Each structure stands twice: as C-alpha cells, then as structure tokens.
Amino acid sequence: MAFADRPLRDVLSELAARQPVPGGGASAAWACALGAGLVEMAASFGDLDAIGDEARELRGRALELAERDGEGYAPVLEALRMDRSDPARAQRLADALSAAADAPLQIALASARVAEIAAAVLRDGTVHLRGDAAAARAIAAGACEAAAGLVEIDVGGREPPDPRVEQGRDAVRRARAA
C-alpha cells in the first residue's frame, strides 16, 4: 500500500522506525506535497485556477516521488550488504547511488516550483491566506534543500562532476529566491 494511502500516524511511525526507508527523500517529497496542498487551497480562494491546477499536479507528483525514492534506494542497500572485499562492490554501489539520486533531484525540482507558485499566490492571492502561502513557500524551500542535499550525498564529489548536483543547487537558488 502506498504511503499516501496510509494514515499519517502510521506513516510517521514507519518513518521513525529503525529502518532506512522511508527516509529523507520521502520526507522531502511529503513536505513538497504539503506545500503544494497549501498552495492549491490558497489559490482556490484567490481565484488563481491555473496555479491551483499546477499545485494539484505537483502534489500528486511529489507523492509518487516519495514512493519512487524508497524503491530507488533498495539497490544501494543491497550494494552496501555486499562483502567489502568483493571487487564489484564499489562499482555496484556507485551505480546504485547514481540511480538513487534521480528521485531526490526530481523532488528538489518539484519543490522549487512549489515555492515559486506559492510566492505568486502570496503576491496575487487573497490577503486572508497570505500566511498559508508563506508557509507553503517555506515548506517547499525546505523540502528543496533537503532533496538537493541528498543528491549531493549520492553523487557529489565525482569526477567528472555529476550535472545533477548543479541542477539541485540551482533548484535551491530558485526556491530561496521565490
């Protein structure tokens, strides 16, 4: 059963359990979805239908990415369980980490966009929901930073540099500027 289909209390208990998944990537995706939900709600009161529609799409995407993040991390865990003396371990781990960086990058990009549209709602929406729009922007920016940080952990420091690291940093700049 997908995390989005479970009670929040159960999801949080699973997050707190002594297991690697769900972890930071799923948490960033859920935060992105929360921010998008706030944008969607605030946009509806401000008659900002296009922004509300985009927020709805981003909310759904973020929930999908939370699932994908956990699935993408399974090969990393398998590689880490390999015997350290196995000559194939280092390459298998590097490949698994590279693949695992895809979902957090997509989470960072989605979160940056949520922060941007939250800023538009803050500027153009109803004054009575400014607090919600501001909260959405802050939540999305935090989610973006968390996800981009995971990309750096997974593939940072490689030669040649992995372009996804700079894409994550750019997403953070966009989210902070929103």
N, C-alpha and C positions, 0 to 999 in steps of 0.2 A: 504494500500500500504506500502510495506517495506521501511524503511528509506533509504536503499541503492538504491531504485528506484526513490527517490525524488531528486529534485535539491538541491545542497548543501546549497544555500541561505535559502531554506525552512526548511531544517533540522536544521540549526543554529538558525533560528527564533524560531522553536519549542523548541530547547534546552534552549533558553533564556527566554521562556515564564514562567509565574508564575504557574508552574505545576511540580509535582515531577518526571515525566517520559516524555522524556528521561532525564537521569541524568548522574552521574559519571560513572556508569558501561558501558552504551552505549558509552560515550565519550572515555573511556579507550579502548573499543573494536574498535571504529573507528580509534583511534590513532594506535592501533596494525595493523589494515588493511592498514593504510597509510604507516607504516614502512615496512610491507610485500610487498606492491606495489613497494616501492623504492628498496627493495632487489631484487624483481623479475626483475625490469628494469636493475639494475646494473649487476645482474647475467647474463642476456641475452647478454650484451656487453662483458662480460668476458668469454663467452662460458662455464658457470657453470650451465649446464642444470638441473642437479639433484637439485641444490639449488633453481634455478628458479621455478622448479615444486613444491618443498616443500613450497616456499613462496606463490605461487598461491593458494595452498590448505589452507595455514594458513590465507591468505587474505579472502577467502570465509568463512572459519570457523569463523573468527572474525566478519564478517558482520552478520552471523547467530546468534552469541552470543550477538550482540548488540540488536537484536530483542528479544532474549530469556531473556535477563536481564530485559527489561521492563515488559515482561509478568510475570516473576518470582516475581516482586516487587508488583504486584497488590494485592496478598493476605496480604502483610504487610500493605498496605494502608487500606484494609478492616478491619484488626485487630485493627489498630490504631483508626478507626472510632467507634469501639465498646465502649459502656459506660464503663468508668473506674471502675465502681462498679461491673461490670459483672465478676463473679468468673472465667469464662472461658477465659477472655481476655488475661491474662498473658501467659497461655499455648499456646493459639492460636497465639499470637504474637511471642513467642519463636519458635514455629513450622514454622511459615511463614518466619521468619528471617533465620532460618536454611535452608529452601528450597531456599530462595533468595540468599544465599551465594554460591550456586553451579555455577551459570553463572560467577560471578566475579572470582572465582577460576580458571575456565577454561580459562577466558580471561588472567589472570596472567600467566598461564602455556603456553598459545599460545604466549603471548608477550615475555616471556623469551626465547622461541625457536626462535622467530624472531630476537631477539637481538643476539643470538648465531650464526645464519646463516648470519646475517649482518656482524658480526665480521669475518666470513670466507670469505665473499665477499671482505671485506676491506683488508684482508690479501692476498687473492689469485686472486682477480679480477683485472680489468684494472685500472691503476693508474688514468685515467681520470675521474673515477667515485668514487673515494675514498670519496669525500665529500658526495655523495648520500648514500653510505654505512654507513658512520659515522653518518649521520643524521638519517638513518633508525635505527641504533643501539640505539641512544639516545632516539628517539621517542618510540621505543619498550620498552626500560628500564623504561621510564616514565609511559607508559601505564601499565606495570607490577606492578610498585609501587602503582599506583592509584588503580588498581583492587585488589591487595593484601590488601591494606588498607581497602577497602570495606568489604572484608572477615572478617578482624579483627573487624570492626564495627558491622557486623551482628552477629558473633558468638564468638568473643573473650571474655575472662573472664568467660567462662563457666566451671563448674566442673561436670564431668571430662573435661579436655580441649578438644576442638574440633580439631581433627587432621588436618582439612583444614587450620587452622591458620598457623601451621608449614609448610604445603605444600606451602602456599602463601609466607611465609618468605623465604623458600628455592628457590622458583621461583625468588624472588627479588635478592637473592645472585647470582643465575646463570646469571641473566640479568646484574647485576653490574659487574660481572667477565668477561662478554663477550668482 
